[in-house]
Amino acid sequence: MIRSGNFPPEQLHGKAMLFVTAAAQSAAVENMLPYLSELETEVYKRGRNAKGRIPKSVSATEYRRATGMECLFGYLHLAGEKNRIEELFALAFGEN
């Protein structure tokens, strides 16, 4: 986002919110789920089922789906799968 242009802080914040909120991540999960490998699906599901305090701004389902997505991207990062991260991010957020 920073490389894409010079935006005032409030616009940059608005653009970031499209990626970092639990509701946005939960919606994005739908786009990438069909493309996950068996291992990626397992990592996603394990992260999704993690216990935790659920914010009032989202439903429990949205929160768990978002945490599953974050877990999957964290796993891929630690595994050094940069290309796969970029591929799934593009699928999730419609940047094909």
C-alpha positions as CSV (number, residue, x, y, z in Angstrom):
1,M,0.0,0.0,0.0
2,I,2.8,2.4,0.8
3,R,4.5,1.7,-2.5
4,S,1.3,2.3,-4.5
5,G,1.2,6.0,-3.9
6,N,1.4,9.0,-1.6
7,F,-1.8,9.0,0.4
8,P,-2.9,11.2,3.4
9,P,-2.8,9.2,6.6
10,E,-6.6,8.8,6.8
11,Q,-6.8,7.3,3.3
12,L,-3.9,5.0,4.0
13,H,-5.6,3.9,7.2
14,G,-8.9,3.3,5.3
15,K,-7.0,1.1,2.7
16,A,-5.3,-0.9,5.5
17,M,-8.6,-1.6,7.1
18,L,-9.6,-3.5,4.0
19,F,-7.0,-6.1,4.9
20,V,-6.6,-6.2,8.7
21,T,-10.1,-6.3,10.1
22,A,-11.5,-9.7,11.1
23,A,-14.6,-9.1,9.0
24,A,-12.5,-8.3,5.9
25,Q,-10.2,-11.3,6.5
26,S,-13.2,-13.6,7.1
27,A,-14.8,-12.5,3.7
28,A,-11.4,-13.0,2.0
29,V,-11.1,-16.6,3.3
30,E,-14.0,-17.6,1.1
31,N,-12.0,-16.7,-2.1
32,M,-9.0,-18.8,-1.2
33,L,-10.4,-21.8,0.5
34,P,-11.0,-23.8,-2.7
35,Y,-7.3,-23.4,-3.6
36,L,-5.7,-24.6,-0.3
37,S,-3.7,-27.8,-0.2
38,E,-4.6,-30.5,2.3
39,L,-1.8,-29.3,4.6
40,E,-2.8,-25.7,4.2
41,T,-6.4,-26.5,5.0
42,E,-5.3,-28.4,8.2
43,V,-3.2,-25.4,9.3
44,Y,-6.1,-23.0,8.6
45,K,-8.5,-25.2,10.6
46,R,-6.2,-25.6,13.5
47,G,-5.7,-21.8,13.7
48,R,-9.4,-21.1,13.2
49,N,-10.3,-23.2,16.2
50,A,-7.9,-21.4,18.5
51,K,-9.6,-20.1,21.7
52,G,-9.6,-16.5,22.5
53,R,-11.5,-13.4,23.4
54,I,-13.8,-12.4,20.6
55,P,-14.1,-8.7,19.9
56,K,-17.6,-7.2,20.0
57,S,-17.3,-5.8,16.5
58,V,-17.4,-9.2,14.8
59,S,-19.2,-12.6,15.1
60,A,-17.4,-15.6,16.6
61,T,-17.4,-17.2,13.1
62,E,-15.8,-14.2,11.5
63,Y,-13.2,-14.0,14.3
64,R,-12.3,-17.7,14.0
65,R,-12.0,-17.6,10.2
66,A,-9.8,-14.5,10.4
67,T,-7.5,-16.1,13.0
68,G,-7.3,-19.2,10.8
69,M,-6.2,-17.1,7.8
70,E,-3.6,-15.3,9.9
71,C,-2.3,-18.6,11.2
72,L,-2.0,-20.0,7.6
73,F,-0.1,-16.9,6.4
74,G,2.1,-17.1,9.5
75,Y,2.8,-20.8,8.8
76,L,3.7,-20.1,5.2
77,H,5.9,-17.2,6.2
78,L,7.9,-19.4,8.6
79,A,8.1,-22.1,6.0
80,G,9.6,-19.6,3.5
81,E,6.8,-19.9,1.1
82,K,6.7,-16.3,-0.1
83,N,5.4,-17.1,-3.6
84,R,2.5,-19.1,-2.1
85,I,1.7,-16.3,0.3
86,E,1.5,-13.8,-2.7
87,E,-0.7,-16.3,-4.6
88,L,-3.1,-16.8,-1.8
89,F,-3.2,-13.1,-0.9
90,A,-4.1,-12.3,-4.5
91,L,-6.9,-14.9,-4.5
92,A,-8.2,-13.9,-1.1
93,F,-8.4,-10.1,-1.8
94,G,-9.1,-10.3,-5.6
95,E,-5.8,-9.0,-6.9
96,N,-5.6,-11.5,-9.8
